[in-house]
Amino acid sequence: MGRRRTATLDALLAYKNEEVVARFCKQWSTSRAEGRRIFTDLMRFLWLTGSTNEHLSPVWVVDEMWHMFLVYTRDYARFCSRYFGHMIHHGPTTLAERRAWREQARRSLPRARAKATKDLTRQVGLVLDHLGERVMLRWYVAYAAKYDARFFRRAFRPGDDGGATPKFSPDLKRRARLTG
């Protein structure tokens, strides 16, 4: 198998996509400046993922920005082709993996915690080694405090469909419910 091609970090940091940032900011009620910072951190994460053979999981808010970028499939595909030469796939946690983790935790909570701690320590070390202390502290301390589970429950605003959703009469909605 050939060597993986990955653009330089500087090249990825120069990439901008205001459509993705604007949609993210609207959905998550963040400022444009904060959205741009998170998008830039997504570029850092993708560079680290593309330039190492390590399995990495982004912090929540960076993962949400990645989800937003994936919505723009053509832009994302062109981006990956240009900067990596192949698609950087987003692999969500499967139901089977979640069940396995719960079962492992049920059988041995201390062992499950130790594995999670070891994985996080490895990942934090990679970020520190490749992206520096400022990025590591932002991701694992500042973002963890600001973008916690409460933030994601409180801040989400569904996207505006621009009036594309048809408006139906109450009678038609009632009839539709009866068919379901």
QUIPE-V642283 format. One record per pair of residues at least 24 apart in sequence whose ideal C-beta (glycine too) atoms are under 7 Angstrom apart, sorted by sequence separation. I is the first residue (numbers start at 1). J is the second residue. D is the distance in Angstrom with one decimal. If there is no record, write none. Layout:
i:I j:J d:D
i:I j:J d:D
//
This chain:
i:38 j:62 d:6.3
i:42 j:66 d:5.6
i:66 j:90 d:5.9
i:39 j:65 d:5.7
i:13 j:40 d:6.1
i:38 j:65 d:4.9
i:42 j:69 d:6.6
i:15 j:43 d:6.1
i:13 j:43 d:5.6
i:12 j:43 d:4.3
i:12 j:46 d:6.7
i:50 j:84 d:4.8
i:12 j:47 d:4.8
i:28 j:64 d:6.7
i:9 j:47 d:4.9
i:50 j:88 d:5.8
i:49 j:88 d:6.1
i:6 j:47 d:6.8
i:24 j:65 d:5.6
i:46 j:88 d:5.7
i:6 j:50 d:4.3
i:24 j:68 d:4.5
i:6 j:51 d:4.5
i:23 j:68 d:5.8
i:4 j:50 d:6.9
i:20 j:68 d:5.4
i:20 j:69 d:5.1
i:20 j:72 d:5.8
i:19 j:72 d:6.4
i:17 j:75 d:6.0
i:15 j:79 d:6.7
i:56 j:123 d:5.9
i:56 j:126 d:6.9
i:12 j:83 d:5.9
i:11 j:83 d:6.6
i:54 j:126 d:5.9
i:52 j:126 d:6.7
i:7 j:83 d:4.1
i:6 j:84 d:5.7
i:48 j:126 d:6.7
i:5 j:84 d:6.5
i:48 j:127 d:7.0
i:5 j:85 d:3.9
i:59 j:139 d:4.8
i:59 j:140 d:6.9
i:48 j:130 d:5.5
i:61 j:143 d:5.3
i:48 j:131 d:6.5
i:59 j:143 d:5.1
i:59 j:144 d:6.7
i:61 j:147 d:3.9
i:44 j:131 d:5.5
i:60 j:147 d:5.6
i:44 j:135 d:6.2
i:60 j:152 d:6.8
i:41 j:139 d:6.9
i:29 j:155 d:4.7
i:28 j:155 d:5.2
i:28 j:156 d:6.7
i:29 j:157 d:6.0
i:27 j:156 d:6.7
i:27 j:157 d:5.8
i:26 j:157 d:6.8
i:27 j:159 d:5.9
i:23 j:159 d:6.9
//
